[in-house]
Amino acid sequence: MESITIVRRSSCVKNYLTTGVRCVILMPSPKRSIPFVFKVKCMPPQDLILGLAEYALQKPGTLLMNSLTMEMVQKYPQVIAQLCVELPTVSWGTVLNVGESDDGLVLEIPVKQERLAEHIQSFSTVQDAQWAPRDGHIYMSVPTDGSVPAEMIQTWIDDAYQIVSDKLDDRGRFLIERIAVPGDQHQLIRELTERLGLSMRNSEIATLIRPAILLRSRMVEGDEVIPLGASKLGGLPDLPDAVDWPTFELEGDEKPLAFLGQFDLAEAADCPQAFSGLPKSGLLSLFSVWGWITEEEFDPEFPEGPENAPGWTVMLHTPAASSLSRREPPDELFLFHPAPIEMIPVLSLPNHAEEPEVAALGWDDDTWETFDRMQADFRSILWGHYLNDVSALATHSLVGGYAMFQQEYPEDLVGTDKRMLIQIGSDGNTTMAWGDGGELTFYVDTSALQQGRFEGIECHYQCG
C-alpha cells in the first residue's frame, strides 16, 4: 500500500499566517503515479515585518523611530525599510531594525555573541549583521523569506529587549515612563529640576517658559486629500484669485518664491497664546527664497548679496471669509510634498545660553549646564511622546516658543524686537531636508506684528 504524507490545508494555512514558514502539501495524483505538490506561498515579507514590529512595540517603553507610525508603514509600504523599534534613552537601544541585503529585506536584532553561533547552527540563513560590538552584544541579520518561523523570531525579540533594557539607568527609566505619559508639562519641568538639584531656581526657570505650538505632520499621498484652507506644510498654496504668487527680483527677472506652508490661525488660536499679535483667524501662508532647493541639493540656493534682504520671505494673511483656490505652481519651481499638520500645545524652554532671557539671569556655567541637561530631558520626553524621536535635537516644526539652535545663537538678533514666529524642520513627510537635518527659523518684528503687519522677516538656517 502506498504511503502518503498529508498535511491538512487548514492547519497549514493557519501556520502560514502566524509563522511565515513554507508549507508543502503532498497529495496523490488522480492516476496515483506521481505526487501532486501544492505549495503555499510564504508570508509576504511586509506582513511578517509588520507583525513582528507590532510585537516589539508591545514591550514597555519601545518606540517606532524615524517619525514613522504603524498606520503610515501599512499605508505606504515603500517606507518599511526605515522601520526601527527602539528602547529610547539607551545607547544602541535598537530592539528590531529593518535592513536591506542583496536578497531583500532583513531583520537586525541584538544578540549576545555566544548565542549567535547557536542560532546560525539552527537556521543557516541567519548571519552576523556586521554591526560593531557595543555594550556586550552584537546584531544578527535574520531573513524575511520565511526560513525562520515568526515564533522563533519573537523569542529573539524577547531576548533582544532584555539585553537592551538591562542597560537602563534610573534616568532612562524615568524618561521612558514620562514619554509614555508626560502629564502636566509645568509639573514635569518641576520634577526634572528637582531631580537635577535645580529647585532653588524654580522661580527663574518659570520666567523662561514659553507656550508654543508643535506642528506634527502626517504623510499623505497628495494635496487632493487635504481640505482647502487646511494647515499644511509643502504642497500647493490656497490663495484668493486676486492674490499673485509672491516673487523675488533676481537679475532683472521675477522668480517665484518657494511655498513652505500655510497655517489656519483659528486652529492656532485654540492653543494657549503661543505668539502675541497673531490674528485670531484667517490663513497665514509662508513663501521664501530659503525653499529654493533642488532634488540633488538640499542646501537652499538663495540669491547673492546680504542675507534676508527685503522680499526674501513673504507671509500673506488671508482673512477667514476669503474665497480660496488651490494655485498651480509656476514653471520650474521645486515643490515640497504636501503634509497636513496637527497643532499640539506644548511648553518651550531655551536651548542656548545666549538667548536674551537666559543671559539676563546671569547664571554661571555650572548652573547653565545643569539647566541645559534638564531642558534636553524635557525635549526628549515631548518629542518622544509626540514625534517618536527622543533626541533633544530632533528636528521639528514649531510656532512660537524658542528656536532649536544646533549651532551658534544669531548675533544680529541680540537687542532687537524680533522673535521667532515659525521654525520649520527637516521632515520626511514633506521631503524637506535642510542640509544635514537642519531647520529654517523665521523671526518677525514684534512691534510691526502688533499693528497687523508681517514685516522685517528674517530667516536663520542651521543644520547639524
Kinemage of the C-alpha trace (Angstrom):
@kinemage 1
@onewidth
@group {chain A} dominant
@subgroup {mainchain}
@vectorlist {calphas} color= white
{ca met a 1} P 0.000 0.000 0.000
{ca glu a 2} L 1.329 3.415 -0.987
{ca ser a 3} L 2.414 5.606 1.901
{ca ile a 4} L 1.433 9.247 1.511
{ca thr a 5} L 2.182 12.144 3.837
{ca ile a 6} L -0.702 14.596 4.026
{ca val a 7} L -0.619 17.997 5.683
{ca arg a 8} L -4.075 19.385 6.347
{ca arg a 9} L -4.564 22.532 4.334
{ca ser a 10} L -6.455 24.337 7.105
{ca ser a 11} L -3.748 23.824 9.718
{ca cys a 12} L -1.085 24.636 7.174
{ca val a 13} L -2.695 27.934 6.266
{ca lys a 14} L -3.032 28.812 9.941
{ca asn a 15} L 0.642 28.047 10.398
{ca tyr a 16} L 1.436 30.147 7.354
{ca leu a 17} L -0.415 33.129 8.731
{ca thr a 18} L 1.247 33.029 12.127
{ca thr a 19} L 4.773 31.923 11.362
{ca gly a 20} L 5.546 32.601 7.749
{ca val a 21} L 7.064 29.138 7.210
{ca arg a 22} L 6.968 27.469 3.821
{ca cys a 23} L 4.379 24.695 3.627
{ca val a 24} L 4.078 21.863 1.137
{ca ile a 25} L 1.028 19.625 0.863
{ca leu a 26} L 1.625 16.248 -0.761
{ca met a 27} L -1.446 14.665 -2.296
{ca pro a 28} L -1.789 11.654 -4.642
{ca ser a 29} L -2.443 12.494 -8.255
{ca pro a 30} L -5.658 11.189 -9.838
{ca lys a 31} L -3.634 8.429 -11.542
{ca arg a 32} L -1.685 7.707 -8.326
{ca ser a 33} L 1.507 7.578 -10.371
{ca ile a 34} L 3.135 10.870 -9.305
{ca pro a 35} L 2.565 13.055 -6.275
{ca phe a 36} L 0.704 16.337 -6.605
{ca val a 37} L 2.546 19.100 -4.788
{ca phe a 38} L 0.522 22.060 -3.502
{ca lys a 39} L 2.770 24.896 -2.387
{ca val a 40} L 1.558 27.568 -0.014
{ca lys a 41} L 3.435 30.781 -0.584
{ca cys a 42} L 5.488 32.215 2.224
{ca met a 43} L 4.000 35.107 4.132
{ca pro a 44} L 4.905 38.324 2.293
{ca pro a 45} L 7.921 39.989 3.951
{ca gln a 46} L 5.923 43.157 4.627
{ca asp a 47} L 3.283 41.244 6.591
{ca leu a 48} L 5.922 39.366 8.557
{ca ile a 49} L 7.822 42.570 9.363
{ca leu a 50} L 4.700 44.472 10.399
{ca gly a 51} L 3.576 41.652 12.669
{ca leu a 52} L 6.972 41.458 14.356
{ca ala a 53} L 7.178 45.250 14.696
{ca glu a 54} L 3.789 45.289 16.420
{ca tyr a 55} L 5.038 42.532 18.718
{ca ala a 56} L 8.180 44.515 19.579
{ca leu a 57} L 6.134 47.667 20.212
{ca gln a 58} L 4.188 45.834 22.928
{ca lys a 59} L 7.348 45.870 25.035
{ca pro a 60} L 7.253 48.606 27.717
{ca gly a 61} L 8.851 51.854 26.567
{ca thr a 62} L 9.610 50.885 22.966
{ca leu a 63} L 9.015 53.416 20.202
{ca leu a 64} L 8.837 53.340 16.427
{ca met a 65} L 11.607 55.668 15.290
{ca asn a 66} L 12.241 57.864 12.226
{ca ser a 67} L 8.955 59.740 12.807
{ca leu a 68} L 7.019 56.736 11.496
{ca thr a 69} L 3.723 55.298 12.683
{ca met a 70} L 2.402 51.801 12.059
{ca glu a 71} L -0.502 53.338 10.154
{ca met a 72} L 1.990 55.108 7.896
{ca val a 73} L 4.014 51.950 7.251
{ca gln a 74} L 0.878 49.939 6.487
{ca lys a 75} L -0.380 52.577 4.070
{ca tyr a 76} L 2.954 53.291 2.387
{ca pro a 77} L 4.937 50.028 2.149
{ca gln a 78} L 7.841 51.854 0.500
{ca val a 79} L 8.910 53.226 3.900
{ca ile a 80} L 9.115 49.791 5.532
{ca ala a 81} L 12.896 49.745 5.046
{ca gln a 82} L 13.082 52.679 7.501
{ca leu a 83} L 11.262 50.768 10.239
{ca cys a 84} L 13.145 50.679 13.528
{ca val a 85} L 11.860 49.832 17.014
{ca glu a 86} L 13.993 51.174 19.854
{ca leu a 87} L 14.040 51.478 23.597
{ca pro a 88} L 14.857 55.195 23.878
{ca thr a 89} L 17.430 56.812 26.175
{ca val a 90} L 19.677 53.729 25.857
{ca ser a 91} L 22.857 53.693 23.803
{ca trp a 92} L 22.427 51.200 20.993
{ca gly a 93} L 18.847 50.652 22.120
{ca thr a 94} L 17.557 49.147 18.874
{ca val a 95} L 15.318 46.144 19.530
{ca leu a 96} L 14.317 45.495 15.916
{ca asn a 97} L 15.618 47.179 12.775
{ca val a 98} L 14.785 46.563 9.122
{ca gly a 99} L 17.785 46.441 6.829
{ca glu a 100} L 18.399 45.592 3.203
{ca ser a 101} L 20.542 42.901 1.625
{ca asp a 102} L 21.102 41.565 -1.875
{ca asp a 103} L 18.332 39.035 -1.206
{ca gly a 104} L 15.780 41.541 0.099
{ca leu a 105} L 14.725 42.913 3.459
{ca val a 106} L 16.296 41.529 6.629
{ca leu a 107} L 15.682 41.969 10.346
{ca glu a 108} L 18.567 43.182 12.500
{ca ile a 109} L 18.221 42.104 16.127
{ca pro a 110} L 20.546 42.434 19.159
{ca val a 111} L 22.097 39.171 20.296
{ca lys a 112} L 24.845 38.031 22.629
{ca gln a 113} L 27.941 36.915 20.751
{ca glu a 114} L 27.848 33.417 22.234
{ca arg a 115} L 24.197 32.902 21.235
{ca leu a 116} L 24.662 33.867 17.597
{ca ala a 117} L 26.543 30.650 16.781
{ca glu a 118} L 23.642 28.611 18.207
{ca his a 119} L 21.115 30.474 16.069
{ca ile a 120} L 23.209 30.022 12.921
{ca gln a 121} L 23.522 26.306 13.631
{ca ser a 122} L 19.731 26.011 13.909
{ca phe a 123} L 18.968 28.328 10.967
{ca ser a 124} L 21.693 28.567 8.357
{ca thr a 125} L 20.200 31.714 6.796
{ca val a 126} L 20.878 33.761 9.946
{ca gln a 127} L 24.078 35.817 9.751
{ca asp a 128} L 26.159 38.302 11.694
{ca ala a 129} L 24.812 41.771 10.760
{ca gln a 130} L 28.372 43.145 10.892
{ca trp a 131} L 27.477 45.925 13.316
{ca ala a 132} L 30.356 46.904 15.574
{ca pro a 133} L 30.061 45.225 19.009
{ca arg a 134} L 28.544 47.548 21.610
{ca asp a 135} L 27.801 47.174 25.310
{ca gly a 136} L 28.444 43.430 25.316
{ca his a 137} L 26.284 42.496 22.343
{ca ile a 138} L 26.221 42.476 18.556
{ca tyr a 139} L 23.414 42.311 15.975
{ca met a 140} L 22.308 39.400 13.835
{ca ser a 141} L 20.687 39.533 10.409
{ca val a 142} L 17.533 37.434 10.009
{ca pro a 143} L 15.999 36.958 6.534
{ca thr a 144} L 12.313 37.632 5.933
{ca asp a 145} L 11.893 34.842 3.377
{ca gly a 146} L 10.124 32.533 5.821
{ca ser a 147} L 13.137 30.314 6.505
{ca val a 148} L 12.905 31.266 10.186
{ca pro a 149} L 9.460 30.901 11.834
{ca ala a 150} L 7.939 34.082 13.225
{ca glu a 151} L 7.502 32.473 16.650
{ca met a 152} L 11.255 31.894 16.812
{ca ile a 153} L 11.951 35.496 15.816
{ca gln a 154} L 9.583 36.627 18.562
{ca thr a 155} L 11.666 34.767 21.148
{ca trp a 156} L 14.754 36.510 19.778
{ca ile a 157} L 12.960 39.859 20.126
{ca asp a 158} L 12.196 38.909 23.752
{ca asp a 159} L 15.905 38.268 24.319
{ca ala a 160} L 16.844 41.484 22.490
{ca tyr a 161} L 14.536 43.577 24.652
{ca gln a 162} L 16.067 42.063 27.778
{ca ile a 163} L 19.578 42.837 26.505
{ca val a 164} L 18.679 46.463 25.822
{ca ser a 165} L 16.502 47.108 28.894
{ca asp a 166} L 19.247 45.808 31.200
{ca lys a 167} L 21.254 48.891 30.172
{ca leu a 168} L 18.664 51.366 31.503
{ca asp a 169} L 19.753 53.558 34.405
{ca asp a 170} L 17.465 55.488 36.770
{ca arg a 171} L 17.300 58.499 34.444
{ca gly a 172} L 16.461 56.304 31.472
{ca arg a 173} L 13.640 54.561 33.306
{ca phe a 174} L 12.211 57.925 34.388
{ca leu a 175} L 12.314 59.301 30.843
{ca ile a 176} L 10.644 56.211 29.397
{ca glu a 177} L 7.890 56.444 31.997
{ca arg a 178} L 7.274 60.103 31.153
{ca ile a 179} L 7.498 59.590 27.386
{ca ala a 180} L 4.543 57.224 27.712
{ca val a 181} L 2.571 59.714 29.848
{ca pro a 182} L 4.136 63.205 30.056
{ca gly a 183} L 1.337 64.546 32.255
{ca asp a 184} L 1.119 68.250 33.093
{ca gln a 185} L 4.111 69.897 31.425
{ca his a 186} L 4.611 72.540 34.137
{ca gln a 187} L 4.730 69.765 36.735
{ca leu a 188} L 7.092 67.782 34.523
{ca ile a 189} L 9.528 70.712 34.423
{ca arg a 190} L 9.407 70.950 38.223
{ca glu a 191} L 10.082 67.212 38.534
{ca leu a 192} L 13.070 67.462 36.222
{ca thr a 193} L 14.529 70.459 38.058
{ca glu a 194} L 14.181 68.626 41.360
{ca arg a 195} L 15.922 65.522 40.007
{ca leu a 196} L 18.887 67.671 38.946
{ca gly a 197} L 19.033 69.771 42.109
{ca leu a 198} L 17.727 72.959 40.490
{ca ser a 199} L 14.694 73.503 42.718
{ca met a 200} L 16.178 76.725 44.103
{ca arg a 201} L 15.978 78.101 40.539
{ca asn a 202} L 12.286 77.289 40.013
{ca ser a 203} L 11.153 80.922 40.063
{ca glu a 204} L 13.792 81.902 37.495
{ca ile a 205} L 13.045 78.902 35.297
{ca ala a 206} L 9.341 79.785 35.393
{ca thr a 207} L 10.159 83.115 33.707
{ca leu a 208} L 11.803 81.248 30.821
{ca ile a 209} L 8.823 79.034 29.960
{ca arg a 210} L 7.001 79.982 26.757
{ca pro a 211} L 3.863 78.425 25.298
{ca ala a 212} L 4.317 77.096 21.772
{ca ile a 213} L 2.542 75.006 19.153
{ca leu a 214} L 4.176 71.833 17.889
{ca leu a 215} L 3.352 71.174 14.226
{ca arg a 216} L 3.096 67.408 13.776
{ca ser a 217} L 2.971 66.419 10.114
{ca arg a 218} L 1.328 63.368 8.603
{ca met a 219} L 2.204 61.551 5.391
{ca val a 220} L -0.459 61.607 2.675
{ca glu a 221} L -0.482 60.708 -0.997
{ca gly a 222} L -1.109 64.209 -2.324
{ca asp a 223} L -2.734 67.616 -1.997
{ca glu a 224} L -6.101 66.303 -3.153
{ca val a 225} L -6.766 64.694 0.244
{ca ile a 226} L -6.078 67.928 2.162
{ca pro a 227} L -9.112 70.245 2.517
{ca leu a 228} L -8.916 73.715 1.029
{ca gly a 229} L -7.552 76.176 3.578
{ca ala a 230} L -6.306 73.485 5.981
{ca ser a 231} L -2.988 73.773 7.799
{ca lys a 232} L -0.169 72.001 5.998
{ca leu a 233} L 3.490 72.049 5.103
{ca gly a 234} L 4.526 71.874 1.461
{ca gly a 235} L 2.234 71.173 -1.457
{ca leu a 236} L 0.394 73.966 -3.264
{ca pro a 237} L -0.901 77.154 -1.612
{ca asp a 238} L -4.570 78.049 -1.247
{ca leu a 239} L -4.916 81.707 -2.249
{ca pro a 240} L -7.634 84.166 -3.300
{ca asp a 241} L -7.825 84.601 -7.075
{ca ala a 242} L -6.786 88.256 -6.787
{ca val a 243} L -3.518 87.412 -5.000
{ca asp a 244} L -0.481 86.699 -7.160
{ca trp a 245} L 2.112 84.094 -6.302
{ca pro a 246} L 4.860 86.067 -4.469
{ca thr a 247} L 8.094 86.590 -6.415
{ca phe a 248} L 11.586 87.969 -5.866
{ca glu a 249} L 13.504 90.005 -8.412
{ca leu a 250} L 16.636 88.106 -9.400
{ca glu a 251} L 18.973 89.528 -12.032
{ca gly a 252} L 16.171 91.530 -13.587
{ca asp a 253} L 13.674 88.651 -13.652
{ca glu a 254} L 10.845 87.813 -11.267
{ca lys a 255} L 11.481 84.398 -9.738
{ca pro a 256} L 8.653 82.778 -7.727
{ca leu a 257} L 9.293 82.206 -4.048
{ca ala a 258} L 9.068 78.649 -2.743
{ca phe a 259} L 5.891 77.767 -0.857
{ca leu a 260} L 6.702 76.309 2.563
{ca gly a 261} L 3.329 76.027 4.265
{ca gln a 262} L 0.048 77.539 5.387
{ca phe a 263} L -1.455 77.758 8.847
{ca asp a 264} L -5.081 78.076 9.923
{ca leu a 265} L -4.864 80.789 12.580
{ca ala a 266} L -8.265 79.905 14.040
{ca glu a 267} L -6.840 76.485 14.840
{ca ala a 268} L -3.750 78.102 16.344
{ca ala a 269} L -5.968 80.357 18.469
{ca asp a 270} L -7.429 77.247 20.130
{ca cys a 271} L -3.993 76.604 21.650
{ca pro a 272} L -2.605 78.700 24.520
{ca gln a 273} L -1.272 82.038 23.283
{ca ala a 274} L 1.933 80.973 21.553
{ca phe a 275} L 2.659 84.288 19.880
{ca ser a 276} L 1.213 87.656 20.821
{ca gly a 277} L -0.081 89.727 17.921
{ca leu a 278} L -1.121 86.950 15.549
{ca pro a 279} L -4.604 87.368 14.056
{ca lys a 280} L -7.203 85.061 15.588
{ca ser a 281} L -8.462 83.786 12.250
{ca gly a 282} L -7.591 83.534 8.586
{ca leu a 283} L -4.824 81.718 6.758
{ca leu a 284} L -1.131 82.566 7.110
{ca ser a 285} L 0.883 81.466 4.052
{ca leu a 286} L 4.683 81.340 4.014
{ca phe a 287} L 6.822 81.842 0.884
{ca ser a 288} L 10.606 82.224 0.835
{ca val a 289} L 13.802 82.023 -1.199
{ca trp a 290} L 15.013 79.739 1.589
{ca gly a 291} L 12.992 77.000 -0.078
{ca trp a 292} L 14.925 77.285 -3.337
{ca ile a 293} L 16.382 73.800 -3.344
{ca thr a 294} L 16.610 71.027 -5.915
{ca glu a 295} L 16.214 67.267 -5.806
{ca glu a 296} L 20.004 66.955 -5.861
{ca glu a 297} L 20.932 69.788 -3.469
{ca phe a 298} L 19.343 70.188 -0.029
{ca asp a 299} L 21.069 73.468 0.849
{ca pro a 300} L 18.982 76.490 -0.214
{ca glu a 301} L 20.270 78.297 -3.307
{ca phe a 302} L 19.487 81.806 -2.126
{ca pro a 303} L 20.393 84.982 -4.035
{ca glu a 304} L 23.744 86.687 -3.791
{ca gly a 305} L 24.051 89.742 -1.590
{ca pro a 306} L 23.026 90.453 2.012
{ca glu a 307} L 21.033 87.670 3.619
{ca asn a 308} L 17.367 88.279 4.405
{ca ala a 309} L 17.096 91.233 2.044
{ca pro a 310} L 13.580 92.691 1.735
{ca gly a 311} L 11.399 90.303 -0.228
{ca trp a 312} L 13.365 87.157 0.565
{ca thr a 313} L 10.447 85.931 2.685
{ca val a 314} L 6.771 86.829 2.359
{ca met a 315} L 3.981 85.989 4.809
{ca leu a 316} L 0.480 86.504 3.448
{ca his a 317} L -2.512 86.780 5.762
{ca thr a 318} L -5.785 85.898 4.043
{ca pro a 319} L -8.956 86.835 6.004
{ca ala a 320} L -11.189 83.950 7.015
{ca ala a 321} L -14.107 84.966 4.774
{ca ser a 322} L -11.998 84.930 1.604
{ca ser a 323} L -12.722 82.584 -1.275
{ca leu a 324} L -9.721 80.316 -1.891
{ca ser a 325} L -8.495 78.179 -4.756
{ca arg a 326} L -5.521 75.853 -4.935
{ca arg a 327} L -2.918 77.623 -7.023
{ca glu a 328} L -0.963 75.809 -9.704
{ca pro a 329} L 2.807 76.300 -9.396
{ca pro a 330} L 4.891 78.494 -11.680
{ca asp a 331} L 7.204 76.677 -14.071
{ca glu a 332} L 10.493 75.233 -12.804
{ca leu a 333} L 9.651 75.699 -9.132
{ca phe a 334} L 10.606 72.866 -6.782
{ca leu a 335} L 7.588 71.675 -4.790
{ca phe a 336} L 7.713 70.022 -1.404
{ca his a 337} L 5.439 67.067 -0.762
{ca pro a 338} L 2.212 68.137 0.994
{ca ala a 339} L 1.691 67.047 4.590
{ca pro a 340} L -1.273 68.079 6.753
{ca ile a 341} L -0.282 69.198 10.233
{ca glu a 342} L -1.803 68.808 13.660
{ca met a 343} L -1.287 71.670 16.109
{ca ile a 344} L -0.310 70.482 19.593
{ca pro a 345} L 0.111 72.920 22.519
{ca val a 346} L 3.454 72.447 24.271
{ca leu a 347} L 5.773 74.377 26.553
{ca ser a 348} L 9.134 75.550 25.274
{ca leu a 349} L 12.449 76.160 27.053
{ca pro a 350} L 15.608 77.819 25.670
{ca asn a 351} L 18.416 75.564 24.494
{ca his a 352} L 21.094 78.228 24.099
{ca ala a 353} L 22.838 80.211 26.839
{ca glu a 354} L 22.852 83.356 24.678
{ca glu a 355} L 19.071 83.614 24.487
{ca pro a 356} L 18.478 87.127 25.900
{ca glu a 357} L 16.168 85.845 28.658
{ca val a 358} L 18.819 83.373 29.818
{ca ala a 359} L 21.692 85.836 29.575
{ca ala a 360} L 19.736 88.317 31.726
{ca leu a 361} L 19.695 85.825 34.622
{ca gly a 362} L 23.487 85.919 34.948
{ca trp a 363} L 23.855 82.191 35.623
{ca asp a 364} L 27.318 80.717 35.991
{ca asp a 365} L 28.472 77.916 33.689
{ca asp a 366} L 27.576 75.124 36.132
{ca thr a 367} L 24.010 76.393 36.539
{ca trp a 368} L 23.522 76.715 32.784
{ca glu a 369} L 24.941 73.252 32.095
{ca thr a 370} L 22.586 71.703 34.661
{ca phe a 371} L 19.633 73.613 33.202
{ca asp a 372} L 20.705 72.535 29.723
{ca arg a 373} L 20.552 68.879 30.789
{ca met a 374} L 17.108 69.499 32.254
{ca gln a 375} L 15.691 71.195 29.157
{ca ala a 376} L 17.217 68.466 26.969
{ca asp a 377} L 15.415 65.803 29.017
{ca phe a 378} L 12.199 67.829 28.756
{ca arg a 379} L 12.500 67.988 24.968
{ca ser a 380} L 13.347 64.277 24.812
{ca ile a 381} L 10.130 63.455 26.654
{ca leu a 382} L 7.947 65.695 24.476
{ca trp a 383} L 9.500 64.678 21.164
{ca gly a 384} L 9.493 61.022 22.192
{ca his a 385} L 5.799 61.223 23.065
{ca tyr a 386} L 4.611 63.276 20.094
{ca leu a 387} L 7.215 62.612 17.381
{ca asn a 388} L 8.653 59.171 18.263
{ca asp a 389} L 12.107 60.751 18.429
{ca val a 390} L 13.798 61.101 21.806
{ca ser a 391} L 16.738 63.200 20.670
{ca ala a 392} L 16.691 66.620 22.335
{ca leu a 393} L 17.978 67.926 18.993
{ca ala a 394} L 15.299 66.146 16.963
{ca thr a 395} L 14.343 68.405 14.094
{ca his a 396} L 10.771 69.651 14.397
{ca ser a 397} L 8.396 72.435 13.396
{ca leu a 398} L 7.081 74.942 15.897
{ca val a 399} L 5.019 78.122 16.142
{ca gly a 400} L 6.213 80.417 18.919
{ca gly a 401} L 8.428 79.298 21.771
{ca tyr a 402} L 12.193 79.060 21.407
{ca ala a 403} L 14.118 78.074 18.322
{ca met a 404} L 16.298 75.000 18.465
{ca phe a 405} L 19.837 76.085 17.631
{ca gln a 406} L 22.170 73.311 16.537
{ca gln a 407} L 24.992 75.829 16.227
{ca glu a 408} L 25.578 79.388 17.428
{ca tyr a 409} L 22.959 81.906 18.524
{ca pro a 410} L 22.463 84.538 15.769
{ca glu a 411} L 24.242 87.658 16.996
{ca asp a 412} L 22.163 90.003 14.859
{ca leu a 413} L 19.075 89.107 16.922
{ca val a 414} L 20.550 90.429 20.167
{ca gly a 415} L 18.999 93.743 21.185
{ca thr a 416} L 16.218 93.639 18.576
{ca asp a 417} L 12.439 93.333 18.838
{ca lys a 418} L 12.465 90.251 16.633
{ca arg a 419} L 11.116 86.990 17.949
{ca met a 420} L 10.752 83.532 16.477
{ca leu a 421} L 7.375 83.020 14.835
{ca ile a 422} L 7.817 79.738 12.950
{ca gln a 423} L 10.513 77.087 12.823
{ca ile a 424} L 10.284 74.501 10.033
{ca gly a 425} L 12.407 71.410 10.485
{ca ser a 426} L 13.580 68.717 8.106
{ca asp a 427} L 10.721 66.284 7.631
{ca gly a 428} L 10.472 63.090 5.622
{ca asn a 429} L 6.722 63.583 5.227
{ca thr a 430} L 7.337 66.795 3.274
{ca thr a 431} L 10.689 65.924 1.608
{ca met a 432} L 12.079 68.993 3.388
{ca ala a 433} L 15.707 68.323 4.258
{ca trp a 434} L 17.536 71.483 5.225
{ca gly a 435} L 21.152 70.435 4.784
{ca asp a 436} L 22.002 67.726 7.314
{ca gly a 437} L 18.745 67.537 9.272
{ca gly a 438} L 18.509 71.267 9.921
{ca glu a 439} L 15.821 73.899 10.355
{ca leu a 440} L 14.618 77.187 8.922
{ca thr a 441} L 13.687 79.631 11.687
{ca phe a 442} L 11.662 82.723 10.799
{ca tyr a 443} L 11.728 85.796 13.018
{ca val a 444} L 9.320 88.721 12.758
{ca asp a 445} L 9.358 92.289 14.036
{ca thr a 446} L 7.018 92.101 17.043
{ca ser a 447} L 6.183 95.830 17.027
{ca ala a 448} L 5.080 95.635 13.376
{ca leu a 449} L 3.095 92.469 14.038
{ca gln a 450} L 1.188 94.181 16.848
{ca gln a 451} L -0.041 96.569 14.152
{ca gly a 452} L -1.055 93.715 11.861
{ca arg a 453} L 1.975 93.911 9.553
{ca phe a 454} L 4.235 90.971 8.749
{ca glu a 455} L 7.424 92.948 8.187
{ca gly a 456} L 11.117 92.684 8.937
{ca ile a 457} L 11.008 88.926 8.424
{ca glu a 458} L 14.361 87.274 8.939
{ca cys a 459} L 15.268 83.614 8.460
{ca his a 460} L 18.114 81.727 10.106
{ca tyr a 461} L 19.221 78.432 8.611
{ca gln a 462} L 21.152 75.920 10.682
{ca cys a 463} L 21.897 72.246 10.276
{ca gly a 464} L 23.830 69.593 12.159
